[in-house]
Amino acid sequence: MPEWPQVADTIPRMNQGDTLIAADGEALARIAAHLVRAWVSEAAAVRGVARVALSGGSTPRAMNRLLASMDLPWSATEWYWVDERFVPADSPRSNLGAARSDLFDRLLAPPRAIHGMPHGPSLDESAVAYEATLAASFGLPGPSIGTYPVFDLLLLGVGDDGHTASLFPGEPFVDVEDRWVIPVPPGEGHEARLTLSRPVIVHARRVVVMAQGASKRGPIQQARAPGSLREVPARLVREVRGELLWLLDAAAV
């Protein structure tokens, strides 16, 4: 095995994961919903609770609407967010609001818990508050290097610029290792956000990267290639400790 240089901006692992290609966006949503149903049911049976971290964007919305009609052990599920715009839950730009509309408000029986990222007095206070939520939920003392909440399933996307979660190219937040939740101030092309940190993302038991459309082809190729995390933050998925699945439609390949 080669000795990888111990530099924060260099990829220390090479998890290429598996790839599943759907014919189109409709098939992608259908396959994703059935996989999530199976994985959530498995985690709930093994550990008594399934903890899932959702991402926003347009790609997961069709999947969420399909999940709403499926038979899952909802009362044994807890739902979290990978990232969120710093907006109220009733904003049309809220990831939590979209998931409520597409999924949770359609259920006959509610999940055990829905842990939306807060919109508090300040961005920093909201990040600390969500870290406290994670600590209480996972039974952990709080953020520190080497101690992270471990999600059973974490869903990601890839932006046209190579970002994932709310970790954007050219910004330093992909290097942060001593936080679970990072307050991301407004930057070029994006408003203020909260995001799970890279160490939390890569310690999930299963990570699924969903992407569709020809515009994702280049960013996906870059994300799967060696190089700087700050240049292409989506490269962080190569560090995933658990299972990694690229779930793509044919246009994105």
C-alpha positions in Angstrom: 0.0 0.0 0.0 1.4 3.5 -0.8 2.0 5.9 2.0 -0.4 8.8 1.4 1.0 12.3 2.4 -0.6 13.5 5.6 -1.8 16.9 4.2 -5.3 18.1 5.1 -6.1 19.1 1.5 -5.1 15.7 0.1 -7.3 12.6 -0.2 -6.0 10.0 2.3 -8.4 7.1 1.2 -9.6 5.8 -2.2 -13.1 4.5 -1.8 -14.4 4.4 -5.4 -17.7 2.8 -4.3 -20.2 1.0 -6.5 -22.2 2.6 -9.3 -25.8 2.0 -10.2 -27.1 3.6 -13.4 -30.8 4.3 -13.9 -32.3 4.9 -17.4 -33.7 8.4 -16.5 -34.7 10.6 -13.6 -38.0 8.7 -13.0 -36.2 5.4 -12.8 -33.6 7.0 -10.6 -36.2 8.1 -8.0 -37.9 4.8 -8.1 -34.7 2.8 -7.5 -33.6 5.2 -4.8 -36.9 4.9 -2.9 -36.7 1.1 -2.9 -33.1 1.1 -1.8 -33.8 3.6 1.0 -36.8 1.5 2.1 -34.7 -1.7 2.3 -31.7 0.0 4.1 -33.9 1.8 6.6 -35.8 -1.4 7.4 -32.5 -3.3 7.8 -31.0 -0.6 10.2 -34.2 -0.5 12.3 -34.2 -4.2 12.6 -30.5 -4.4 13.6 -30.2 -1.4 15.9 -33.8 -0.6 16.8 -33.7 2.8 15.1 -32.6 4.0 11.6 -30.9 7.4 11.4 -31.0 9.0 8.0 -29.4 12.3 6.9 -31.2 13.9 3.9 -29.9 16.4 1.3 -31.8 19.1 -0.4 -32.0 20.0 -4.1 -34.4 18.8 -6.8 -33.0 15.3 -7.3 -34.3 13.7 -4.0 -37.7 15.3 -4.1 -39.3 12.6 -6.4 -37.7 9.9 -4.3 -39.2 11.4 -1.1 -42.7 11.5 -2.7 -42.4 7.8 -3.5 -41.2 7.0 0.0 -44.3 8.6 1.4 -46.4 5.8 0.0 -44.2 3.0 1.1 -44.3 0.7 4.1 -41.4 1.6 6.3 -40.9 1.2 10.0 -41.5 4.9 10.4 -41.8 4.9 14.2 -38.3 3.5 14.3 -36.8 6.2 12.1 -35.0 9.5 12.9 -34.4 12.0 10.1 -31.7 14.7 9.9 -30.2 17.0 7.3 -26.8 17.1 5.7 -27.2 20.8 5.1 -29.7 23.6 5.1 -30.0 27.1 3.8 -30.2 29.6 6.8 -33.8 30.3 6.2 -37.0 29.7 8.2 -38.7 26.2 7.8 -41.6 27.8 5.9 -39.3 29.4 3.3 -39.7 27.9 -0.2 -35.9 27.5 -0.1 -35.9 25.3 3.0 -34.8 21.7 2.6 -36.8 20.8 5.8 -39.9 22.5 4.3 -39.5 20.6 1.0 -39.1 17.3 2.8 -42.2 18.0 5.0 -44.3 18.7 1.9 -43.0 15.8 -0.2 -42.7 13.2 2.6 -43.5 13.7 6.2 -46.8 15.5 5.9 -48.1 12.7 3.8 -47.5 9.9 6.3 -50.3 8.4 8.3 -47.9 7.7 11.2 -45.1 10.1 12.1 -41.4 9.1 12.3 -39.8 8.8 15.8 -38.1 12.1 15.2 -37.5 14.8 12.6 -34.4 16.8 13.4 -34.4 19.8 11.1 -31.5 22.2 11.2 -32.5 25.2 13.3 -32.9 28.8 12.1 -31.9 30.5 15.3 -30.7 34.0 16.3 -27.4 33.6 14.4 -25.7 31.2 12.1 -23.1 30.2 14.7 -25.6 29.6 17.4 -27.7 27.5 15.1 -24.7 25.3 14.2 -23.9 24.8 18.0 -27.6 24.0 18.6 -27.6 21.3 15.9 -24.4 19.8 17.3 -26.2 19.6 20.7 -29.1 17.8 19.0 -26.8 15.3 17.4 -25.0 14.7 20.7 -28.2 14.1 22.6 -29.6 11.8 19.8 -26.5 9.7 19.4 -25.5 9.7 23.0 -22.2 11.5 22.5 -20.5 14.1 24.7 -20.0 16.6 21.8 -17.8 17.5 18.9 -14.1 16.4 19.1 -11.6 15.0 16.7 -12.2 11.2 16.5 -15.8 11.3 17.9 -18.6 11.6 15.4 -22.3 10.6 15.0 -22.6 7.6 12.7 -25.6 7.8 10.4 -27.0 4.6 9.0 -27.7 6.3 5.7 -26.5 9.6 4.4 -27.7 11.0 1.0 -25.6 13.5 -1.0 -25.7 15.3 -4.3 -23.1 16.9 -6.5 -23.3 20.5 -7.6 -22.3 21.6 -11.1 -19.3 23.4 -9.5 -18.2 20.2 -7.6 -19.7 21.1 -4.2 -21.4 18.6 -2.0 -23.4 19.2 1.1 -22.7 22.9 1.6 -19.0 22.6 1.2 -18.1 24.8 -1.7 -15.0 25.1 -3.9 -12.3 27.5 -2.8 -13.7 27.7 0.8 -11.8 26.3 3.8 -14.7 24.4 5.5 -14.0 21.1 3.9 -10.8 20.9 6.0 -12.6 21.4 9.4 -12.2 18.3 11.6 -13.2 19.4 15.1 -16.8 20.3 14.3 -19.9 18.3 13.4 -21.9 21.2 12.0 -20.3 24.1 10.3 -21.8 27.6 9.9 -21.1 28.6 6.3 -21.4 32.4 5.7 -22.6 33.8 2.4 -20.2 33.2 -0.4 -19.9 33.5 -4.2 -23.1 32.1 -5.6 -24.6 30.9 -2.3 -26.4 32.3 0.8 -25.6 31.4 4.4 -25.9 27.7 5.2 -25.4 25.1 7.8 -23.7 21.8 6.8 -22.4 18.6 8.4 -18.7 18.5 8.3 -16.5 16.2 6.2 -15.7 13.8 9.1 -19.3 13.3 9.9 -20.2 12.6 6.3 -17.4 10.1 5.7 -18.1 8.1 8.9 -21.7 7.2 7.9 -22.3 3.5 7.5 -23.7 4.0 4.0 -23.3 7.0 1.7 -25.3 7.4 -1.5 -24.5 10.1 -4.0 -27.5 10.9 -6.3 -27.1 12.8 -9.5 -28.9 13.2 -12.7 -28.5 15.1 -16.0 -25.6 15.8 -18.4 -24.5 18.8 -16.4 -23.3 16.4 -13.7 -21.1 14.4 -15.9 -18.0 16.6 -15.5 -18.4 17.2 -11.8 -18.8 13.5 -11.2 -15.7 12.7 -13.1 -13.7 15.3 -11.1 -15.1 14.0 -7.8 -14.0 10.5 -8.6 -10.5 11.6 -9.5 -7.6 12.3 -7.2 -6.9 16.0 -6.4 -7.5 18.9 -4.1 -10.6 18.8 -1.8 -10.8 22.6 -1.9 -10.9 22.5 -5.6 -13.6 19.8 -5.8 -15.2 19.2 -2.3 -17.2 16.3 -3.6 -13.9 14.4 -3.7 -14.5 13.8 0.0 -16.6 10.8 -0.8 -13.4 9.0 -1.6 -12.8 9.0 2.1 -16.1 7.3 3.1 -15.4 4.5 5.7 -18.5 2.5 5.0 -20.4 1.6 1.8 -20.5 4.1 -1.0 -22.9 4.0 -3.9 -23.1 6.4 -6.9 -26.7 6.4 -8.0 -26.8 8.1 -11.4 -29.1 8.4 -14.4 -27.7 7.5 -17.9 -27.3 11.2 -18.8 -24.8 11.8 -15.9 -22.5 9.0 -16.9 
